[in-house]
C-alpha cells in the first residue's frame, strides 16, 4: 500500500510539473506571438539621427541627417552639412518599398541648397591672358533638385547603415560672380571648371543613422 501510495504521489507530482511546464511554455509562446504581430513597428524608432558624407548628396562632404518615420512607406528628413560650395541644408521625403519597416530599398525626392562662400580665392584662366591667374569669386546660393535611390541595412536593433546614389539637378546657372579682377572675364574653359565645381550631378552618399526611442 505504501509503495502504491508512493508511486501515485510521484505520478501526480510529475503530472503537475509537466502541466506547469506546458503552461509556462504556452505563456511564452503567446508573448512571442504578441510581440510578432507587428515586429517591425515595434522596432521603429521615433526618429533617426546620424552622420552622413558623400558627393553631391544632401549633407555635403560631411554633415548630419535627421529622419522621421511618418506613415507606412513614408518618412521625412532634414539635413545639414558642409561641402565645397559652403554650408548645405535641405530636406525631402522618402518612399520605402517595405510597408512596415524603414529598411531596404527606398526612393527619395528633395531639395538642398549650398549657401556659397564670399571672397573665394582660386586660380582660373582669364580672357586674353595666358596661364592661370589668381582670382577672387563670390559663390552664391546653388540649390539642386535631388532624385535618389538608397538601400538601408539594419545595424543592431534600431540603427541602420545607408548607401545611396542618384542625381542632383541644378536649379540655377552660374551662381558666382568675379570680384577680383573685376574688369576681367573668365575663359570658357574656366567656366566649365566652375560648372563642375558647382553642386549638381551624380550623387554618392553614405550615412549611419542611430535609432532614437522605440514606438
Secondary structure, DSSP 8 states (H G I E B T S, - for coil): -HHHHHHHHHHHHHHHHHHHHHHHHHHHHHHHHHHTTTHHHHT--SEEEEEEEEESSTTBTEEEEEEEEEETTEEEEEEEEEETTEEEEEEEEEEESSSS-S-EEEEEEEEEEE---SSEEEEEEBTT--SEEEEEEEE--EEEEEEEEEEEEEETTTEEEEEEEEEEEESSS--EEEEETTT--B-HHHHHHHHHHSS-EEEEEEEEEEEES--
